[in-house]
C-alpha cells in the first residue's frame, strides 16, 4: 500500500473504501528517487521500500510485493506532451539515464535489507510501442529510433534490475487499441524479442509484460467478442473496433503472450493488466448485448468502454475503478494491478507552468476536437485537471462513482 496515494484517497469522501489497496510507485524523474515524483508523491524510493519492509513485518505473511514504475527514458513519451520527461537524447540523455537513474535505482533495490520483498518493476510505459507506430509522425520518436536510445535504455534497465534476485521485470506493451492490428502486432513482437535477446540474460531477463498501463481499455467486454457477427457482418467492421483483432485487454494480453512464447520467450512468461480505471460502471454501463442489426449501433450499445474513441487516453470522462488488484485472475495472467494510482491526473486540461518537465497535450483539453490518432474525435477529457501525477479530486470521485465491481 503506497502511503502517499492512500493518504490522498482517505482524504476524499468515501475514499476509505479503497485506500488500503495496492498502487504503484512512479519514479518519473531523477529527483523522484530521493524525494518523490512531486505532485501527489512525497516519498522517495528508500522511503517506500522501508515502508514495504514495515508492512511486510506487520502483515505476517511473506513475501510482500511492491510495484515500482521505472519511467524516465530520454525523449520519453515521444508521441505526446503531457508526460514528456527531463532527459533529452541530444543532451547526453541516455548516459544520464544509465548513471543517474537506473544505476541509482538498482543500487537501492539491491540493499540486503530489502531482500525479503518482491519488487516488481514496470519498465518504461509507452516507450518501445512508439517505435512501431509513431516514428514517421514525430521527430522525437525518430530520434529515439535512429539513436537506439529506447532499446538500449530498456536493455540497460533489464540488465541491472534482473540481476537482483528479488526484483521482477515487466516491460510495457501498450494496449489492444494501439497494437492490436497485424501491421503493429507482429512488428512489436519482433522488437520485443530483438530487444530481449540483446540483454545479458536474453529472453529470461523479462518476467512478463504489462498492458493497459494508465489507460482505460476494458479488461473484458462482456457482451461481444472479436468473433461476434451482426446481421452477417463481423464486429471488426464497426467503426469502434476498426478491423482490430482484439476488443479488450484480456484477449490482447493472452494473444500477445502466446505470440511471444512462440517467438522464443519462456512459457513461464506472465502478463499484467492495469485495471485501475477501466471498470466503466455506473448508469451508462450496458447490461446486455444490443439487439440492433446494424454493426455500428450494436457495438456502440453493447460496449462497456464508453470512451468517444479508443485512442482517447487522458482523464477520461465517465471512467470508473476497475477490478481490484488480484493475483492469478486467469490462465497466463500474473495479476490485475493498479499501476496508475486512481485520482492522479494524466495531464493538465490547459497549459500549467511547472518544473517537472511536463508539457500540455491537447488530448487533455476537453474542448479539443482531435487528430488522426483518435479519428478526429473529441478528446473526452475531464475539465479542471492538474499536470500529470498531481491529485485530481473530481476524477477520483467519478472513478469511485462508476466503479465496477461497484464499491460497497
C-alpha positions in Angstrom: 0.0 0.0 0.0 1.5 3.3 -1.2 1.1 5.7 1.8 1.2 8.8 -0.5 -1.8 7.6 -2.5 -3.6 6.1 0.5 -3.5 9.4 2.3 -4.9 11.2 -0.7 -7.6 8.6 -1.2 -8.5 8.6 2.5 -9.0 12.4 2.5 -11.7 12.1 -0.1 -15.3 11.4 1.0 -15.8 7.7 0.5 -12.1 7.2 -0.3 -11.5 4.9 2.7 -13.3 2.1 0.8 -10.2 1.7 -1.4 -7.4 3.5 0.5 -5.9 0.2 1.7 -5.4 -1.2 -1.9 -2.0 -1.6 -3.5 -1.0 1.0 -6.1 2.4 1.5 -7.8 5.1 4.0 -7.0 6.1 6.1 -10.0 9.8 7.1 -10.5 9.3 9.6 -13.3 12.4 11.7 -12.9 15.8 11.5 -11.2 14.7 13.6 -8.2 11.8 11.1 -7.5 14.4 8.5 -6.4 15.3 10.5 -3.4 12.3 12.8 -2.8 9.2 11.6 -4.6 7.9 12.4 -8.0 6.3 15.7 -7.0 2.6 16.3 -7.2 0.9 13.6 -5.1 4.1 11.8 -4.2 6.4 12.9 -1.4 8.3 9.7 -0.5 11.5 8.6 -2.2 12.3 5.0 -3.2 14.1 4.1 0.0 11.2 5.6 2.0 8.8 3.3 0.1 11.0 0.2 0.4 11.4 0.8 4.1 7.7 1.2 4.5 7.2 -2.1 2.5 9.5 -3.9 4.9 7.4 -2.5 7.8 4.2 -3.5 6.2 5.6 -7.0 5.4 6.6 -7.5 9.1 3.2 -6.2 10.3 1.3 -8.4 7.8 3.0 -11.6 9.0 2.8 -13.4 5.7 5.8 -13.1 3.3 6.6 -12.0 0.8 5.1 -8.6 0.3 5.0 -7.2 -3.2 5.8 -3.5 -4.0 5.3 -2.2 -7.6 7.7 0.5 -8.9 7.3 2.2 -12.3 10.7 3.0 -14.0 9.8 5.9 -16.3 12.5 8.4 -17.4 13.9 7.4 -20.7 15.4 10.2 -22.8 12.8 11.6 -25.2 10.2 9.9 -23.0 6.6 9.7 -24.3 7.8 10.9 -27.7 4.3 11.0 -29.3 2.6 13.0 -26.6 3.3 16.1 -24.4 1.6 15.6 -21.0 4.4 13.3 -19.7 7.5 14.5 -21.5 10.4 13.9 -19.3 13.5 15.7 -18.2 16.1 13.9 -20.3 16.8 14.6 -24.0 18.8 12.3 -26.3 20.6 15.2 -27.8 21.7 16.4 -24.3 23.5 13.2 -23.2 20.2 11.8 -22.0 21.0 8.1 -22.4 24.2 8.3 -20.4 22.4 10.3 -17.7 19.6 7.7 -17.7 22.0 4.9 -17.1 24.2 6.6 -14.5 21.8 8.9 -12.6 18.6 6.9 -12.9 18.9 3.2 -13.4 22.2 2.7 -11.5 20.9 4.6 -8.5 17.6 2.6 -8.5 19.4 -0.7 -8.9 21.8 0.2 -6.1 18.9 0.9 -3.7 16.9 -2.2 -4.6 20.0 -4.4 -4.1 20.3 -3.4 -0.5 20.1 -6.6 1.6 17.6 -5.2 4.0 15.0 -5.3 1.1 15.8 -8.9 0.1 12.6 -10.4 1.5 10.4 -8.2 -0.6 9.2 -9.0 -4.1 10.0 -5.8 -6.0 8.0 -5.7 -9.3 9.3 -3.1 -11.8 7.2 -1.8 -14.6 9.7 -0.8 -17.3 9.1 2.4 -19.3 5.4 2.8 -20.2 4.7 3.8 -23.8 8.4 3.6 -24.9 9.0 0.7 -27.3 5.5 0.7 -28.8 6.2 4.3 -30.0 8.9 2.8 -32.2 6.4 0.7 -34.0 3.6 3.2 -34.6 4.9 6.8 -34.3 8.3 7.1 -35.8 7.1 8.7 -39.0 4.9 11.2 -37.3 7.0 12.6 -34.5 10.6 13.9 -34.6 11.3 12.8 -31.0 10.3 9.3 -31.9 12.5 9.3 -35.0 15.4 10.4 -32.8 14.6 7.6 -30.3 14.7 5.1 -33.1 17.7 6.3 -35.0 19.9 6.7 -31.9 18.8 3.4 -30.4 18.2 5.2 -27.1 14.9 3.5 -26.3 16.1 -0.1 -27.0 19.5 0.5 -25.3 17.9 2.2 -22.3 15.4 -0.6 -21.7 18.1 -3.2 -22.2 20.3 -1.5 -19.6 17.4 -1.3 -17.1 16.7 -5.0 -17.6 20.4 -6.0 -17.2 20.7 -4.0 -13.9 17.3 -4.9 -12.4 17.1 -8.6 -13.5 20.5 -9.2 -11.8 18.9 -8.6 -8.4 17.4 -11.8 -7.1 14.1 -10.4 -5.7 13.4 -7.9 -8.5 11.0 -8.8 -11.2 10.8 -7.1 -14.6 7.6 -6.4 -16.6 8.0 -4.5 -19.9 5.2 -2.2 -21.0 3.3 -3.4 -24.1 0.8 -0.6 -24.6 -2.8 -1.8 -25.2 -5.0 -3.5 -27.7 -6.2 -0.3 -29.3 -2.6 0.7 -30.0 -1.1 -2.6 -31.2 -4.0 -4.9 -32.0 -3.7 -4.7 -35.8 -1.5 -7.1 -37.8 0.8 -4.3 -39.0 1.6 -3.3 -35.4 1.3 -6.6 -33.5 3.8 -8.7 -35.3 6.5 -6.0 -35.6 6.0 -5.3 -31.8 6.6 -9.0 -31.0 9.7 -8.9 -33.2 11.0 -5.8 -31.5 10.4 -7.2 -28.0 12.3 -10.3 -28.9 15.1 -8.5 -30.6 15.4 -6.2 -27.6 15.4 -9.0 -25.1 17.9 -11.1 -26.9 20.3 -8.2 -26.7 20.3 -8.3 -22.9 22.8 -10.3 -20.8 20.2 -12.9 -19.8 18.3 -12.8 -23.1 14.6 -13.5 -23.0 14.9 -14.6 -19.4 15.7 -11.1 -18.4 11.9 -10.4 -18.7 9.5 -11.9 -16.2 6.5 -10.6 -18.1 4.7 -7.8 -19.9 2.0 -5.4 -18.9 -0.9 -4.0 -20.9 -3.2 -1.0 -20.4 -0.8 0.9 -18.2 -2.5 4.1 -17.1 -5.2 3.5 -19.8 -8.9 2.9 -19.9 -9.5 -0.1 -22.2 -11.9 -2.7 -20.7 -10.4 -5.8 -19.3 -13.2 -7.9 -20.7 -16.0 -6.8 -23.0 -18.8 -9.0 -21.6 -21.4 -8.6 -24.4 -19.4 -9.4 -27.5 -16.1 -10.9 -28.7 -14.0 -10.5 -31.8 -15.9 -13.4 -33.3 -19.4 -11.8 -32.9 -21.4 -11.4 -36.1 -24.2 -8.9 -36.5 -26.5 -9.4 -39.5 -23.7 -11.2 -41.4 -21.1 -8.6 -40.5 -18.1 -9.0 -38.2 -17.8 -6.6 -35.3 -14.3 -6.0 -36.8 -16.1 -3.9 -39.4 -17.5 -1.5 -36.9 -16.1 2.0 -36.6 -15.2 1.3 -32.9 -13.3 -2.0 -33.5 -11.9 -0.7 -36.8 -10.6 -4.1 -38.0 -8.6 -4.6 -34.8 -8.1 -8.3 -33.9 -9.0 -7.6 -30.2 -11.9 -5.9 -28.4 -10.5 -5.9 -24.9 -7.3 -6.2 -22.8 -7.5 -9.7 -21.6 -7.8 -11.2 -25.0 -5.0 -9.0 -26.2 -2.8 -10.0 -23.2 -3.3 -13.7 -23.9 -2.8 -13.3 -27.6 0.4 -11.3 -27.1 1.7 -13.8 -24.5 1.1 -16.7 -27.0 2.9 -14.9 -29.7 5.8 -14.0 -27.5 6.2 -17.6 -26.3 6.0 -18.8 -29.9 8.7 -16.3 -30.8 11.1 -17.7 -28.1 10.1 -16.3 -24.7 9.8 -18.9 -21.9 6.4 -20.4 -21.2 6.7 -19.0 -17.7 6.1 -15.6 -19.1 3.4 -13.7 -17.2 1.1 -10.8 -18.1 -0.3 -8.0 -16.0 -3.3 -5.8 -16.8 -3.7 -2.4 -15.3 -7.3 -2.3 -14.1 -7.2 0.9 -12.1 -9.6 2.9 -14.2 -11.2 0.6 -16.7 -14.3 -0.6 -14.8 -16.8 1.6 -16.7 -19.6 1.1 -14.2 -22.4 3.4 -13.3 -25.7 4.1 -15.1 -24.0 4.3 -18.6 -22.8 0.7 -18.4 -24.7 -1.6 -20.8 -26.3 -4.6 -19.0 -26.8 -6.8 -22.1 -25.9 -7.1 -25.7 -27.7 -4.8 -28.1 -30.5 -6.2 -30.3 -29.6 -3.9 -33.2 -28.8 -5.5 -36.6 -26.6 -2.5 -37.5 -23.0 -3.4 -36.6 -22.0 0.1 -35.5 -25.1 0.5 -33.4 -24.7 -3.0 -31.9 -21.1 -2.3 -30.8 -21.8 1.2 -29.5 -24.8 0.0 -27.5 -23.0 -3.2 -26.2 -19.5 -2.0 -25.3 -18.8 -1.1 -21.7 -15.8 1.1 -22.7 -17.7 4.3 -23.1 -15.0 6.5 -24.5 -15.7 8.5 -27.6 -12.8 6.8 -29.3 -10.4 4.0 -28.2 -7.5 6.3 -28.9 -8.5 8.7 -26.1 -6.2 8.4 -23.1 -6.3 11.5 -20.9 -8.5 11.8 -17.8 -11.5 10.1 -19.5 -14.9 11.3 -18.5 -17.2 8.6 -17.3 -14.5 6.1 -16.3 -14.6 4.0 -13.2 -12.4 2.0 -10.9 -11.9 -1.5 -12.4 -11.2 -4.9 -10.9 -9.4 -4.7 -7.6 -5.7 -5.9 -7.6 -5.9 -9.7 -7.8 -3.2 -12.4 -8.3 -3.6 -15.1 -11.0 -7.1 -14.0 -12.2 -6.8 -16.1 -15.4 -4.5 -18.5 -17.2 -1.4 -16.7 -18.3 -2.1 -13.6 -16.2 0.1 -13.0 -13.2 -2.3 -10.3 -11.8 -4.7 -7.5 -12.3 -2.9 -4.5 -10.9 -3.4 -0.8 -10.1 -0.3 0.7 -11.7 -1.9 4.1 -12.4 -2.9 5.4 -8.9 -6.6 6.4 -9.4 -7.0 10.1 -8.8 -3.6 11.1 -10.2 -4.0 13.2 -13.3 -2.8 12.1 -16.8 -2.2 15.7 -17.8 -3.5 19.2 -17.4 -6.6 20.5 -19.2 -4.8 23.7 -20.1 -1.2 24.9 -20.0 0.2 25.0 -16.5 3.8 26.1 -15.9 5.8 23.6 -13.9 9.3 22.5 -13.1 8.7 18.8 -13.7 9.3 18.8 -17.5 5.6 18.1 -18.2 4.0 19.8 -21.2 0.5 20.5 -22.3 -1.1 17.9 -24.6 -4.4 18.9 -26.3 -5.7 15.4 -25.8 -6.1 16.5 -22.1 -8.2 19.5 -23.2 -12.0 18.8 -23.1 -12.5 21.3 -26.0 -10.0 19.6 -28.3 -11.6 18.2 -31.5 -8.9 15.5 -32.0 -6.4 14.4 -34.6 -5.6 11.3 -36.7 -4.7 9.2 -33.6 -8.2 9.4 -32.3 -10.1 9.6 -35.5 -10.5 13.4 -35.2 -13.0 13.0 -32.3 -13.4 15.0 -29.2 -10.8 14.1 -26.5 -13.3 13.0 -23.9 -11.1 14.5 -21.2 -12.4 16.0 -17.9 -12.0 19.7 -17.3 -10.0 21.3 -14.5 -7.2 18.7 -14.5 -3.8 19.5 -13.0 -0.5 18.3 -14.5 0.2 14.6 -14.6 0.8 12.9 -11.3 -1.0 15.6 -9.3 -4.1 14.8 -7.4 -7.4 15.3 -9.3 -10.2 15.1 -6.8 -13.1 15.4 -9.3 -11.7 12.5 -11.3 -11.3 10.3 -8.2 -14.9 11.0 -7.1 -16.1 10.0 -10.6 -13.9 6.8 -10.6 -15.5 5.7 -7.3 -19.0 6.6 -8.5 -18.5 4.5 -11.7 -16.5 1.6 -10.1 -17.2 -1.9 -11.4 -17.4 -4.0 -9.5 -19.3 -1.3 -7.5 -17.9 -0.2 -4.2 -19.8 -1.2 -1.2 
